[in-house]
Amino acid sequence: MPDRRAHRGPHPKDERLFAPAELDKLRRAGQDYAWLLSRGYTSDAALKLVGDRFQLFARQRMALLLGVAAERIIQERSAKRLSVGHASGRGIAVDGFNCLITVEVALSGGVLLLCLDGLYRDLASVHGTYRRVAETGTAIRLLARALGRAQPASATWYLDRPVSNSGKLAGMLREVFSAEGLDWDVALVANPDREIPLTGHIAVSSDGGILDSSIAFIDLAGEVIAREVPRAWVVDLHPDSELARTGAICDITPR
């Protein structure tokens, strides 16, 4: 069935799955999942054990998959993380769909995860087709202005060419950049996850594979959400509910 949603809001079951009464269980499950990952268990095996033990539903398991990592990975990401201000005078490679969809979800009232590595992630998925929603234009402008204020030496926004409507989105990005006076490029490539780390530039993404393969990264979407969408629905997966425990380098005020 075609996706005809006008917004990228919450799943019908999210109000129950991520209700306050569920969060303690989800955080305890996350602690066990992180413990297993840190001791060499594969993500599939660890998630099966923890998910079954805590009787988690599919979207709750997805939240752990996206939001929890081994201690070593969290420490390595923390050492690579920069605030958007560090983009000044640097080359920047933006994971376009990743950043845009996260901000669209925030503006639409969907669930956002504040993950153990200190980054914001969403539970939305493209599945080969991207559909513009009511919040798309606003999300692009917020992202562009936040990065533009840092005055990077260059910025290229990478989009997955195989995703339907990526060409239309590229055109929309170029229009916004032109209106904002930003001389940035948009590249349609087969696999941004592979291309972005190869640039040697600072990555702008929350995708774990890109973060772990890049020299440094910025969680631009997270900074935009913290500053511009204060009423966003954020599910904090930290056991103590404090972003500061990760030691992430960030200019935003911890939630």
C-alpha positions in Angstrom: 0.0 0.0 0.0 1.4 3.4 -0.9 2.6 5.7 2.0 0.1 8.6 1.9 0.9 10.1 5.3 1.1 13.9 5.5 3.3 13.7 8.6 6.0 11.4 9.9 4.4 11.1 13.3 4.1 8.3 15.9 3.2 4.7 15.2 -0.4 4.0 16.5 1.1 1.8 19.3 3.9 4.1 20.4 1.8 5.8 23.1 1.6 2.5 24.8 5.0 1.0 23.9 6.9 4.1 25.1 4.6 5.2 27.9 6.3 6.2 31.2 5.3 2.8 32.7 7.3 1.0 30.0 10.5 3.1 30.2 11.9 1.5 33.3 11.6 -1.9 31.7 13.1 -0.6 28.4 16.1 0.9 30.2 16.8 -2.2 32.2 16.6 -4.2 29.0 19.0 -1.8 27.5 21.5 -2.3 30.3 21.4 -6.0 29.8 21.7 -5.7 26.0 24.7 -3.3 26.4 26.3 -5.8 28.8 26.0 -8.6 26.3 27.3 -6.5 23.4 30.3 -5.5 25.5 31.1 -9.2 26.1 31.1 -10.2 22.4 27.6 -11.3 21.8 26.2 -10.5 18.3 23.5 -7.9 18.2 21.0 -10.5 16.9 21.8 -13.0 19.7 21.8 -10.4 22.4 18.6 -8.8 21.2 16.8 -12.1 21.1 17.9 -13.0 24.7 17.0 -9.6 26.1 13.8 -9.1 24.1 12.4 -12.5 25.1 13.4 -12.0 28.7 11.6 -8.6 29.0 8.8 -9.6 26.6 9.6 -6.6 24.3 7.5 -5.8 21.2 9.1 -5.3 17.8 9.4 -1.5 18.0 10.8 -1.7 21.5 13.4 -4.1 20.3 14.2 -1.8 17.4 14.7 1.0 19.9 17.4 -1.1 21.7 19.0 -2.0 18.4 19.3 1.6 17.4 19.9 3.1 20.8 22.3 0.8 22.6 25.9 0.0 21.8 28.9 -1.8 23.5 30.9 0.4 25.9 33.9 0.4 23.6 31.8 1.7 20.7 30.3 4.5 22.9 33.7 5.6 24.0 35.1 5.6 20.5 32.1 7.7 19.2 32.4 10.1 22.1 36.1 10.8 21.1 35.0 11.5 17.5 32.0 13.7 18.2 32.1 17.4 17.5 29.5 20.2 17.9 28.2 22.0 14.8 30.4 24.9 15.7 33.4 22.8 14.8 32.3 22.7 11.2 33.7 26.2 10.7 36.2 26.2 7.8 36.0 22.4 7.4 34.7 20.1 4.7 31.4 18.6 5.6 29.6 15.4 4.3 25.9 15.3 5.2 23.9 12.0 5.3 20.8 13.7 3.8 18.0 11.3 4.5 19.3 10.4 7.9 19.3 14.0 9.1 16.2 15.1 7.4 13.9 12.3 8.5 15.0 12.6 12.1 14.0 16.3 12.2 10.8 15.6 10.3 9.9 13.0 13.0 10.6 15.5 15.7 8.4 18.2 14.1 5.7 15.6 13.5 5.5 14.5 17.1 7.0 11.0 16.5 9.2 9.1 18.9 12.9 10.1 19.1 15.5 8.1 20.9 18.2 9.7 23.0 20.7 6.9 22.6 23.5 5.6 24.9 26.1 7.2 22.6 24.4 10.6 23.2 22.8 10.9 19.7 19.2 11.4 18.6 17.7 8.7 16.4 14.3 8.0 15.1 12.2 4.9 14.5 11.1 5.8 11.0 12.3 4.0 7.9 12.4 4.8 4.2 12.1 1.2 2.8 13.2 2.3 -0.7 10.8 5.2 -1.0 10.9 8.7 0.4 7.7 10.7 0.5 7.7 14.4 1.3 5.6 15.4 4.3 4.2 18.7 5.6 7.3 19.3 7.8 9.9 18.6 5.1 10.5 22.2 4.1 10.8 23.4 7.7 13.2 20.6 8.5 15.5 21.4 5.6 15.6 25.1 6.5 16.3 24.4 10.2 19.2 22.0 9.2 20.6 24.3 6.6 20.6 27.4 8.8 22.1 25.5 11.8 25.0 24.2 9.6 25.2 27.5 7.6 25.9 29.5 10.8 29.0 27.5 11.3 30.3 28.5 7.9 31.9 25.3 6.7 34.5 25.5 3.9 32.3 23.1 1.9 29.3 21.0 2.4 27.9 18.1 0.2 24.6 16.5 1.0 24.5 12.9 0.0 21.3 11.1 -1.0 20.7 7.5 -1.8 20.0 7.4 -5.6 18.1 4.1 -5.4 15.5 5.6 -3.1 12.4 6.8 -5.0 11.9 10.5 -5.1 15.6 11.2 -4.1 15.9 13.3 -7.3 12.9 15.5 -6.3 14.4 15.9 -2.8 17.7 16.9 -4.3 16.0 19.6 -6.2 14.2 20.8 -3.1 17.5 21.0 -1.2 19.1 23.0 -3.9 16.3 25.5 -3.9 16.5 26.0 -0.2 20.3 26.3 -0.3 20.0 28.9 -3.1 17.4 30.9 -1.1 19.6 30.8 2.0 22.7 31.9 0.0 24.5 28.6 0.6 26.9 27.4 -2.1 26.5 23.7 -1.2 26.4 20.5 -3.4 23.8 17.7 -3.4 25.1 14.3 -4.6 23.0 11.3 -5.6 25.1 8.2 -4.9 24.5 4.5 -4.8 25.6 4.2 -1.1 26.1 7.2 1.1 27.2 4.9 4.0 30.2 4.0 1.9 30.8 7.3 0.1 30.7 9.7 3.1 33.6 8.1 5.1 35.7 8.0 1.9 35.6 11.8 1.6 37.8 12.3 4.7 35.4 15.1 5.7 33.5 15.5 8.9 30.4 13.4 8.7 26.9 14.7 9.6 24.9 11.7 10.5 23.7 9.4 13.4 24.1 6.2 11.4 26.4 3.9 13.4 28.3 2.6 10.3 29.1 6.1 9.1 30.1 7.3 12.5 32.5 4.3 13.1 34.1 4.7 9.7 34.5 8.5 9.7 37.3 10.7 11.1 34.8 12.8 13.1 31.1 13.5 13.1 28.4 16.0 14.1 24.8 15.1 15.2 23.3 18.1 13.4 19.8 16.7 13.7 20.1 16.3 17.4 21.4 19.9 17.9 18.6 21.3 15.8 16.0 19.3 17.8 17.4 20.3 21.1 17.3 24.0 20.1 14.3 24.3 17.8 11.9 21.5 18.9 11.8 21.7 22.7 8.5 19.8 22.8 9.8 16.8 20.8 8.9 13.4 22.1 12.2 12.1 23.4 12.6 8.6 24.9 15.8 8.7 26.9 17.4 5.3 27.0 20.0 6.2 29.6 19.6 4.3 32.9 20.1 7.5 34.8 18.4 9.7 32.2 21.5 11.9 31.8 23.1 12.6 28.5 26.2 14.0 30.3 27.2 10.5 31.3 28.5 9.7 27.8 31.0 12.5 27.9 30.0 13.6 24.4 31.3 16.9 23.0 28.2 18.9 22.4 27.0 22.5 22.7 23.4 21.6 23.4 21.9 21.6 26.9 21.4 18.0 28.1 17.8 16.9 28.6 
